[in-house]
Amino acid sequence: MKTVLFQPRYPHGKSQVYLPGGLMNLGSRLIRAGIEVSFFDLNLTVLDSVEVCTDLVQSDIIGFSVLGHPYIPIVIENIKMFRARGFSQRVLVGGEGVVRLQTVDFLRWFGVLGDVVQIKNIKAEPNHGIVEDADLRHALGISELASQFETSMTPMLKRLPEPTRRAYLTSEFSLFLSNGCKFPCEFCSADKNRTEQYRTIDSVRDEIEYICWYFKSIEHTELRIYLSNLDAFQNPKQLEPRLKAIADVCRMYHITPHVRCLATSRCTFQAVDTDRGLPKRLHSFGLRVVAFGADGADEETWKREGKLHNKLSEINDVVLMMQRAGILVELLMVIGFQKDKLKALWHDICFSFRKAREGAVIRPYLGKSRTPSAPGRWMSGQKEVEACRRNPKLLLHLDFAMIASRVSHPSLKERWLSTLTYLCIIIGLAPLGLCPTRPLMPVPQKGIGKVIAQTVNRLMPFDR
């Protein structure tokens, strides 16, 4: 059996080169299962190139990874192009952008494209409870597949063309370390409200050893990684030995690790309160940046959005804890949701500027209250939901870096207040180097506004 895996092109009109860790992990697992695998990044090659078409002719299965909801429209167009050129193979569509989609939405968008299967990573089986990758194994027609938590992506990294491997690894890339978060934030479409699960230390070490060996061969001296953890301090006893293993391997090859991660203020406060030396030790293992999900500074908003674990006093404390250990603090500010009051938005602005003055980097994003992976809010009959179901291209408007539109904020007042708040923080702090976020514009369906918005989005620097 042969499988061709695709990383879709960045959806806002230009190419973004970023290591697709999920596909690298999946490809390595398929190789272990005896399946022949090829891979194409559509940011680096075109879909109808001779190389791609040659592999497609020889393939049995086609796979796409959807990083987020804004990638759904471009994957739909890619599959339509396949079908128009006569490729009728089964297409597997997985990744964070579709794994928690309701079946009705997946079928509405992909069901007319032939044999297209939604991959949800896990599936309930009668009398067996929850079995990892049951739907993936069924779609592939295989009985066994190594766990993603026990697999190194090294086999796939070795197969990459040299220019691609160098581009991926010599810039910051996401390192799959764990998955899952115990908190149930309403707007978050990640794998939430469940126990965090870590990869084995051996699989992590194998990846880092290969990458450091490769760096040595090209005389590159810095490993820059962003940990996949949704909340790195949720299980510090699992985090620390893995960071130590990474640091130990880097030391052997004389590579300098630079680690960035995401965390909640609650778990960080509890972890450091229990172990005061933790931040310094993690810093010694290469932890350089911690981004806390502050998401505003209004308790009413936190309550509505399910962030009951947030407290201003704890946010203030953990910022100081990290800074004293020499760790740079970033504050993720997902703000401007539907129903946010003027007072809440003003609190968000004041908090952002105050924390920036105290040395934190502010990363604002404009909250989208209704997304396809939030079933409690994505309900039939709502005007914006039905509009996206009819026209999946409107899912681009749900990018959290994009200013508000009628799709994300039907109320004109909410739309303008949210956008002004978002832009106020960026315009005020970006020139000072304290805000790396760059806003995107919603693209109208036609007219000169469409051309202008597409041009702005192509020229806008990438958010990291």
C-alpha positions in Angstrom: 0.0 0.0 0.0 1.2 3.5 -0.8 0.0 6.7 0.9 0.7 10.3 -0.1 0.5 12.8 2.7 -0.1 16.5 2.1 0.5 19.6 4.2 -2.0 22.2 2.8 -0.8 25.7 1.8 -1.2 28.6 4.3 -4.8 29.8 3.6 -4.2 33.6 3.4 -2.6 33.9 0.0 1.1 33.1 0.6 3.4 30.2 1.6 4.4 29.5 5.2 7.2 27.0 5.8 6.7 25.3 9.2 7.4 21.7 10.2 4.2 19.7 10.1 5.0 17.6 13.1 1.7 15.7 13.1 2.3 14.5 9.6 5.9 13.6 10.3 4.7 11.5 13.3 1.9 9.9 11.3 4.2 9.1 8.4 6.7 7.4 10.7 3.9 5.3 12.2 2.8 4.2 8.7 6.3 3.3 7.7 6.5 1.1 10.8 3.3 -0.5 9.7 4.9 -1.5 6.3 3.1 1.3 4.3 5.1 3.2 1.7 4.8 6.9 2.4 5.5 10.1 0.4 5.0 13.6 1.5 4.4 17.0 -0.1 4.2 20.4 1.5 2.0 22.6 -0.7 3.7 25.7 0.6 6.8 24.4 -1.2 5.4 22.7 -4.3 2.3 23.0 -6.5 -0.5 20.5 -6.5 -0.4 19.8 -10.2 3.4 19.4 -10.5 4.8 16.4 -12.3 6.3 15.0 -9.1 3.0 15.2 -7.2 0.9 13.7 -10.0 3.4 10.9 -10.5 3.1 9.9 -6.8 -0.7 10.2 -6.9 -1.0 7.9 -9.8 0.8 5.2 -7.8 -1.0 5.8 -4.5 -3.8 4.0 -2.8 -4.6 6.5 -0.1 -4.3 10.3 0.1 -4.0 12.1 3.4 -4.5 15.8 4.5 -3.7 17.4 7.8 -6.0 20.4 8.6 -4.2 22.6 11.1 -7.3 24.7 12.0 -10.8 25.7 10.7 -9.4 28.3 8.2 -7.6 25.5 6.4 -10.8 23.6 5.6 -11.7 25.6 2.5 -8.3 25.2 0.9 -8.3 21.4 1.5 -11.8 21.2 0.0 -10.4 22.9 -3.1 -7.4 20.6 -3.2 -9.6 17.5 -3.2 -11.9 19.0 -5.9 -8.7 19.4 -8.0 -7.8 15.8 -7.4 -11.2 14.6 -8.5 -11.2 16.9 -11.6 -8.0 15.3 -12.7 -9.4 11.8 -12.3 -7.9 10.7 -8.9 -10.6 8.7 -7.1 -8.6 7.3 -4.2 -9.9 7.4 -0.6 -8.9 10.7 1.0 -8.3 10.8 4.8 -8.7 14.2 6.4 -7.4 14.7 10.0 -5.7 17.3 12.2 -6.9 19.7 14.8 -9.1 21.6 12.3 -11.5 18.6 11.7 -10.9 16.1 14.5 -13.7 17.5 16.6 -16.0 18.6 13.8 -19.6 17.4 14.1 -20.3 14.6 11.5 -23.1 16.7 9.9 -20.6 19.5 9.2 -17.9 17.2 7.8 -20.4 15.5 5.5 -21.8 18.8 4.4 -18.4 20.1 3.3 -16.6 16.9 2.3 -19.4 14.4 1.5 -19.8 15.5 -2.1 -16.1 14.9 -2.9 -16.2 11.1 -3.1 -14.6 8.7 -0.7 -13.4 11.2 2.0 -13.1 10.0 5.6 -12.9 12.1 8.8 -10.1 11.0 11.1 -10.8 11.7 14.7 -7.7 9.9 16.2 -9.7 7.9 18.7 -13.0 6.1 18.4 -15.3 4.2 20.7 -15.6 0.5 20.0 -18.3 -1.7 21.5 -16.9 -3.7 24.5 -13.5 -2.2 24.1 -13.9 1.3 25.5 -11.8 4.0 23.7 -9.3 2.6 21.3 -6.6 4.9 19.9 -6.7 5.4 16.1 -9.5 2.9 15.6 -11.0 5.0 12.8 -7.6 5.6 11.2 -6.7 1.9 11.2 -10.2 1.0 9.8 -9.8 3.6 7.0 -6.4 2.2 6.1 -7.5 -1.4 6.4 -4.8 -2.4 8.9 -5.1 -4.0 12.3 -2.1 -2.5 14.1 -0.5 0.9 14.2 2.1 2.2 16.7 0.9 4.9 19.1 1.6 8.5 18.3 2.9 8.8 21.9 5.6 6.1 21.3 6.7 7.1 17.9 9.7 9.3 16.8 9.3 11.3 13.6 12.9 10.6 12.7 12.1 8.2 9.8 10.1 10.9 8.0 12.7 13.6 8.7 15.3 11.4 7.1 13.2 11.2 3.9 12.8 14.9 3.5 14.7 16.6 0.7 17.7 18.4 2.1 16.4 22.0 1.4 13.1 21.2 3.0 14.7 19.6 6.1 17.0 22.5 6.5 14.1 25.0 6.2 12.0 23.2 8.7 14.5 22.5 11.4 16.7 25.6 11.4 13.7 27.8 12.2 11.5 27.4 15.3 9.3 24.3 15.0 6.6 22.6 17.2 7.8 19.6 19.1 5.0 17.1 20.0 5.5 16.5 23.7 1.9 16.0 25.0 -1.7 16.4 24.2 -4.8 17.2 26.3 -5.8 19.8 28.8 -8.0 19.5 31.9 -9.7 22.9 31.5 -12.9 23.4 29.5 -12.5 26.9 28.0 -15.5 27.5 25.7 -13.7 29.2 22.8 -10.8 26.7 22.7 -11.1 24.1 19.9 -8.1 22.1 21.1 -8.2 18.7 22.9 -9.6 20.0 26.2 -11.4 18.8 29.3 -9.4 15.6 29.6 -6.2 14.3 31.2 -3.0 15.4 29.6 -1.0 12.5 28.0 2.8 12.7 27.4 5.0 11.0 24.8 7.6 8.6 26.0 11.0 10.0 26.8 12.7 7.6 24.4 10.7 8.8 21.4 11.4 12.4 22.2 15.1 11.7 22.7 15.4 9.8 19.4 14.0 12.9 17.5 16.3 15.3 19.3 19.4 13.1 18.8 18.7 13.0 15.0 18.1 16.7 14.8 21.2 17.6 16.8 23.3 15.2 14.7 21.9 16.9 11.6 22.7 20.4 13.0 26.2 19.3 13.7 26.6 18.2 10.1 25.5 21.6 8.8 27.2 23.6 11.5 23.9 25.0 13.0 24.1 25.6 16.7 20.6 26.5 18.0 17.6 24.3 18.5 14.4 26.4 18.7 11.3 24.5 19.6 7.7 25.3 20.6 6.3 22.6 22.9 2.9 21.2 21.8 1.6 21.2 25.4 -1.7 23.1 25.9 -0.6 23.8 29.5 3.0 22.9 30.1 2.9 23.3 33.9 -0.2 21.0 34.3 2.1 18.0 34.9 5.6 19.4 35.8 6.8 15.9 36.9 6.3 14.8 33.3 7.6 18.0 31.7 10.9 18.3 33.6 12.5 14.9 32.7 11.7 15.5 29.0 13.2 18.9 29.0 16.2 17.6 30.8 16.5 14.8 28.2 16.4 17.4 25.4 19.0 19.6 27.2 21.3 16.5 27.8 21.3 15.6 24.1 21.9 19.2 23.0 24.8 19.4 25.4 26.4 16.3 23.8 26.3 18.0 20.4 27.1 21.5 21.6 23.7 22.7 20.5 21.9 25.5 22.4 18.3 24.8 23.2 15.7 27.6 23.1 12.3 26.3 24.3 9.0 28.2 24.2 5.7 26.9 25.7 2.1 27.7 26.6 0.8 27.5 30.2 -2.1 28.5 32.5 -1.5 30.8 35.4 -3.3 28.5 37.8 -1.2 25.4 37.1 2.0 27.4 37.0 1.2 29.0 40.3 0.4 25.7 41.9 3.5 24.0 40.5 5.9 26.7 41.6 4.3 27.1 45.0 5.0 23.4 45.5 8.5 23.5 44.1 10.1 27.0 44.3 13.2 25.8 42.3 11.2 24.6 39.3 11.5 27.7 37.1 15.3 28.0 37.5 15.8 24.3 36.7 13.6 24.5 33.6 15.5 27.6 32.6 18.7 25.6 32.9 17.2 23.0 30.5 16.6 25.7 27.9 13.1 27.1 28.7 13.3 30.7 27.6 9.7 31.8 26.9 6.4 31.0 28.7 3.1 32.3 27.2 0.3 32.5 29.7 -3.3 32.3 28.4 -4.6 35.5 30.2 -7.3 36.1 27.6 -8.3 39.5 28.9 -8.6 40.9 32.4 -12.3 40.7 33.1 -13.8 38.2 35.5 -17.2 38.3 34.0 -15.8 37.4 30.6 -13.7 34.6 32.1 -16.8 33.1 33.7 -18.7 33.2 30.5 -15.9 31.7 28.5 -15.2 28.9 31.0 -11.9 30.2 32.2 -12.8 29.9 35.9 -9.2 29.0 36.7 -8.0 32.5 35.9 -7.3 35.0 38.7 -5.6 38.4 38.2 -3.5 37.9 41.4 -2.1 34.6 40.1 -1.4 36.0 36.7 0.6 38.8 38.3 2.4 36.3 40.5 3.4 33.9 37.8 4.7 36.7 35.6 7.1 37.7 38.4 8.0 34.1 39.1 9.1 33.5 35.5 10.9 36.8 35.1 12.9 36.2 38.3 14.1 32.9 36.7 15.2 34.7 33.6 12.3 33.5 31.5 10.5 35.9 29.1 6.8 36.1 29.7 4.2 36.4 26.9 0.6 37.0 27.6 -1.9 35.6 25.1 -4.9 38.0 25.1 -7.8 36.4 23.3 -10.3 39.2 23.6 -13.3 40.9 21.9 -15.8 38.0 22.0 -19.4 38.4 21.2 -21.2 39.9 24.3 -18.0 41.5 25.7 -18.9 44.8 27.3 -17.2 48.1 26.8 -15.9 47.9 30.4 -14.3 44.5 29.7 -12.6 45.7 26.6 -11.2 48.7 28.4 -9.8 46.4 31.1 -8.2 44.4 28.4 -6.4 47.4 27.0 -5.3 48.7 30.3 -4.0 45.3 31.4 -2.1 44.8 28.2 -0.3 48.1 28.4 0.4 47.7 32.1 2.0 44.3 31.7 4.0 45.4 28.6 5.4 48.2 30.8 6.4 45.5 33.3 8.4 43.6 30.7 5.9 41.1 29.2 5.3 40.6 25.5 1.6 40.9 24.6 0.1 38.7 21.9 -3.5 39.7 21.3 -6.0 37.7 19.2 -9.6 38.5 18.4 -11.9 35.9 20.0 -14.4 34.0 17.8 -17.2 32.9 20.0 -18.7 30.3 17.6 -16.5 27.8 15.9 -17.3 24.3 14.4 -15.4 22.5 17.2 -17.4 24.2 19.9 -20.7 22.3 19.7 -22.3 24.2 22.6 -22.2 27.3 20.5 -22.1 26.1 17.0 -25.8 25.3 16.6 -28.3 25.0 13.7 -30.4 28.0 13.1 -27.8 30.6 14.0 -27.3 33.0 11.0 -23.5 32.9 11.0 -23.4 29.1 11.5 -25.7 28.5 8.6 -23.7 30.9 6.4 -20.5 28.9 7.0 -22.3 25.7 6.4 -23.5 27.0 3.0 -20.1 28.5 2.1 -17.1 27.0 3.9 -14.9 29.7 2.5 -16.4 31.9 5.3 -14.5 29.7 7.8 -11.5 31.9 7.0 -13.2 34.6 9.0 -12.8 32.5 12.1 -9.0 32.9 12.2 -8.2 34.4 15.6 -5.7 36.7 14.0 -8.4 38.3 11.8 -10.3 41.4 12.7 -14.0 40.9 13.3 -16.5 40.4 10.4 -20.2 39.8 10.1 -19.5 36.1 10.2 -17.7 36.2 13.5 -19.6 39.3 15.1 -23.0 39.8 13.6 -23.6 42.8 15.8 -22.2 46.0 14.2 -21.5 47.5 17.6 -19.6 44.4 18.9 -17.8 44.1 15.6 -16.4 47.6 15.7 -15.6 47.7 19.5 -13.8 44.4 19.3 -11.8 45.3 16.3 -10.8 48.7 17.7 -9.7 47.1 21.0 -7.6 44.5 19.1 -6.0 47.0 16.8 -5.4 49.5 19.7 -3.1 47.0 21.5 -1.3 46.0 18.3 -0.7 49.6 17.1 0.3 50.8 20.6 2.8 48.0 21.3 4.1 46.5 18.0 6.4 49.5 17.3 8.0 49.0 20.7 8.7 45.3 19.9 6.3 44.2 22.6 3.6 42.7 20.3 4.4 40.2 17.5 0.8 39.7 16.4 -0.1 41.0 13.0 -3.8 41.4 12.1 -5.5 39.8 9.1 -8.4 41.3 7.1 -11.7 39.5 6.3 -11.9 38.9 2.6 -15.2 39.9 0.9 -16.6 37.6 -1.7 -16.2 40.0 -4.6 -15.3 43.6 -5.6 -12.3 45.9 -4.9 -12.6 45.1 -1.2 -11.7 41.5 -2.0 -8.5 42.5 -3.9 -7.5 45.0 -1.1 -8.0 42.4 1.7 -6.1 39.7 -0.2 -3.2 42.0 -0.9 -3.0 43.1 2.8 -3.1 39.5 4.0 -0.3 38.5 1.6 1.9 41.4 2.7 1.2 41.0 6.4 4.1 39.4 8.3 3.5 36.0 9.8 2.5 35.8 13.5 4.9 33.3 15.0 
